[in-house]
Amino acid sequence: MTFPPHVRLVEVGPRDGLQNEPEAIDTGTKLALIDRLGAAGLTHIEAASFVSPKWVPQMADHREVMHGLRRHEGVTYSALTPNLKGLEAALECGVDEVAVFAAASEAFSRKNINCSVAESLERFAPVLQRAREANVRVRGYVSCVLGCPYEGEIAPARVAEVARALHQMGCYEVSLGDTIGTGTPLKAKRMLEAVTRDVPMERLGAHFHDTYGQALANLYAVLEEGIAVIDSSVAGLGGCPYAKGASGNVASEDVVYLLDGLGIAHGVDLEKLAAAGSWITRAIGRPNRSKAGVALSSR
Ligand SMILES: CC(C)(COP(=O)([O-])OP(=O)([O-])OC[C@H]1O[C@@H](n2cnc3c(N)ncnc32)[C@H](O)[C@@H]1OP(=O)([O-])[O-])[C@@H](O)C(=O)NCCC(=O)NCCSC(=O)C[C@@](C)(O)CC(=O)[O-]
């Protein structure tokens, strides 16, 4: 059993965590959260999403968020950009990095971005081209890697195919999303085994939701295989607007606690992170879904 010596956390709370909130969250609250996350030592923060405000109203203030950032040194502030329109707007706002998002499920792709998987990949090609010209790195997501809310089981070979396409078109990293959190450790290992036949492990990240309480177990399983990039959301905020019933990402505080226990370096100050989690859940009136966060904050 060999764990990676260091894991990079990609904090997706301000985007994946907040995108599904039914009540409007003011830009100031989002900015204060992002600031606290940077102060806690997170080096990669997904801050906004340049998608259609009709589709995801909560992310409509993407410009204000990007312009209002109090930037911490060494932190990459990224945003989702599903097409050229989103990319151009994100570049105007000085985004450090962008992400395109595909799915391993046809039905989910249509619900989420209104096109087939093949069409989405075609749409991403000019996004990658333009981002390259602007010297901005592109991350790729594959959703539904361990199950789809519409199609059920997803074949690992299909996940591998989409991950390979994103990698080949120039995504520096491909994040594997268990969008609805139905995965279990053995399934996660098998999926990863299939994907790493086509994409090197060091180019992959794990993006697991915790709907069935399996996210930490799944992360442990893929850490054992060598995954060294983990997406997580402070206080376990979130859910996907196009995956009914899906709960938040694995909580960042819980991941940090797990990594500490395994002796894996991560560079995050757990106390500050837990304080950020308590603060945002109070600010938006949500339960804190991080067990470690709740335990630390109530000491
Ligand atoms: C992709 C589209 C735009 C296609 O949507 P569409 O309706 O097919 O596109 P369209 O080109 O026909 O445009 C429709 C309208 O949207 C506007 N528009 C078009 N593009 C943009 C843009 N970039 N920014 C702002 N506005 C935009 C466009 O200008 C037009 O405005 P109108 O003329 O009607 O006023 C739409 O389906 C969309 O925005 N989807 C976003 C879905 C989304 O954000 N989902 C959540 C993120 S993915 C996720 O959470 C999963 C992940 C990544 O976390 C991993 C995991 O857990 O699995």
The ligand as a Tripos MOL2 file, in Angstrom:
@<TRIPOS>MOLECULE
LIG
   58    60     1     0     0
SMALL
NO_CHARGES

@<TRIPOS>ATOM
      1 C1        -23.8840   25.1980  -21.7490 C.3       1 LIG1
      2 C2        -25.1470   26.0330  -21.8410 C.3       1 LIG1
      3 C3        -24.8000   27.5140  -21.8960 C.3       1 LIG1
      4 C4        -25.8460   25.6400  -23.1290 C.3       1 LIG1
      5 O1        -27.1610   26.1770  -23.1220 O.3       1 LIG1
      6 P1        -27.9910   26.3380  -24.4560 P.3       1 LIG1
      7 O2        -29.3270   26.8780  -24.0950 O.co2     1 LIG1
      8 O3        -27.9360   25.0770  -25.2250 O.co2     1 LIG1
      9 O4        -27.0350   27.3710  -25.1860 O.3       1 LIG1
     10 P2        -27.2160   28.5200  -26.1860 P.3       1 LIG1
     11 O5        -25.8800   28.7060  -26.8370 O.co2     1 LIG1
     12 O6        -28.4140   28.2750  -27.0800 O.co2     1 LIG1
     13 O7        -27.5070   29.7890  -25.2580 O.3       1 LIG1
     14 C5        -28.7090   29.9670  -24.5480 C.3       1 LIG1
     15 C6        -28.6180   31.2460  -23.7560 C.3       1 LIG1
     16 O8        -27.5570   31.1590  -22.8200 O.3       1 LIG1
     17 C7        -26.5870   32.1870  -23.0530 C.3       1 LIG1
     18 N1        -25.2580   31.6020  -22.8040 N.ar      1 LIG1
     19 C8        -24.6750   30.6240  -23.4890 C.ar      1 LIG1
     20 N2        -23.4800   30.3610  -22.9620 N.ar      1 LIG1
     21 C9        -23.3260   31.2150  -21.9230 C.ar      1 LIG1
     22 C10       -22.2840   31.4130  -20.9900 C.ar      1 LIG1
     23 N3        -21.1720   30.6760  -21.0330 N.pl3     1 LIG1
     24 N4        -22.4370   32.3500  -20.0660 N.ar      1 LIG1
     25 C11       -23.5570   33.1030  -20.0210 C.ar      1 LIG1
     26 N5        -24.5930   32.9510  -20.8700 N.ar      1 LIG1
     27 C12       -24.4650   32.0110  -21.8190 C.ar      1 LIG1
     28 C13       -26.7850   32.5740  -24.4920 C.3       1 LIG1
     29 O9        -26.2850   33.8560  -24.7260 O.3       1 LIG1
     30 C14       -28.2730   32.4670  -24.6200 C.3       1 LIG1
     31 O10       -28.8710   33.5900  -23.9940 O.3       1 LIG1
     32 P3        -30.2670   34.2150  -24.5170 P.3       1 LIG1
     33 O11       -30.0080   34.5570  -25.9340 O.co2     1 LIG1
     34 O12       -31.2790   33.1090  -24.3510 O.co2     1 LIG1
     35 O13       -30.4860   35.3670  -23.5980 O.co2     1 LIG1
     36 C15       -26.1090   25.7470  -20.6450 C.3       1 LIG1
     37 O14       -26.5810   24.4490  -20.7610 O.3       1 LIG1
     38 C16       -25.4630   25.9510  -19.3220 C.2       1 LIG1
     39 O15       -25.1160   27.0620  -18.9550 O.2       1 LIG1
     40 N6        -25.3130   24.8660  -18.5490 N.am      1 LIG1
     41 C17       -24.6250   24.9600  -17.2810 C.3       1 LIG1
     42 C18       -24.8990   23.7750  -16.4490 C.3       1 LIG1
     43 C19       -24.1170   23.8460  -15.1860 C.2       1 LIG1
     44 O16       -23.4990   24.8290  -14.8440 O.2       1 LIG1
     45 N7        -24.1580   22.7330  -14.4380 N.am      1 LIG1
     46 C20       -23.4520   22.6370  -13.1940 C.3       1 LIG1
     47 C21       -21.9790   22.5280  -13.3830 C.3       1 LIG1
     48 S1        -21.4370   20.8970  -13.8410 S.3       1 LIG1
     49 C22       -21.2970   20.0930  -12.3300 C.2       1 LIG1
     50 O17       -21.6880   20.6040  -11.3230 O.2       1 LIG1
     51 C23       -20.5990   18.7570  -12.2980 C.3       1 LIG1
     52 C24       -19.1620   18.8480  -11.7750 C.3       1 LIG1
     53 C25       -18.2810   19.6970  -12.7230 C.3       1 LIG1
     54 O18       -19.1130   19.4900  -10.5180 O.3       1 LIG1
     55 C26       -18.5510   17.4610  -11.6700 C.3       1 LIG1
     56 C27       -19.4690   16.4230  -10.9970 C.2       1 LIG1
     57 O19       -19.7260   16.5000   -9.7870 O.co2     1 LIG1
     58 O20       -19.9270   15.5610  -11.7410 O.co2     1 LIG1
@<TRIPOS>BOND
     1     1     2 1
     2     2     3 1
     3     2     4 1
     4     2    36 1
     5     4     5 1
     6     5     6 1
     7     6     7 2
     8     6     8 1
     9     6     9 1
    10     9    10 1
    11    10    11 2
    12    10    12 1
    13    10    13 1
    14    13    14 1
    15    14    15 1
    16    15    16 1
    17    15    30 1
    18    16    17 1
    19    17    18 1
    20    17    28 1
    21    18    19 ar
    22    18    27 ar
    23    19    20 ar
    24    20    21 ar
    25    21    22 ar
    26    21    27 ar
    27    22    23 1
    28    22    24 ar
    29    24    25 ar
    30    25    26 ar
    31    26    27 ar
    32    28    29 1
    33    28    30 1
    34    30    31 1
    35    31    32 1
    36    32    33 2
    37    32    34 1
    38    32    35 1
    39    36    37 1
    40    36    38 1
    41    38    39 2
    42    38    40 1
    43    40    41 1
    44    41    42 1
    45    42    43 1
    46    43    44 2
    47    43    45 1
    48    45    46 1
    49    46    47 1
    50    47    48 1
    51    48    49 1
    52    49    50 2
    53    49    51 1
    54    51    52 1
    55    52    53 1
    56    52    54 1
    57    52    55 1
    58    55    56 1
    59    56    57 2
    60    56    58 1
@<TRIPOS>SUBSTRUCTURE
     1 LIG1         1 GROUP 0 **** ****
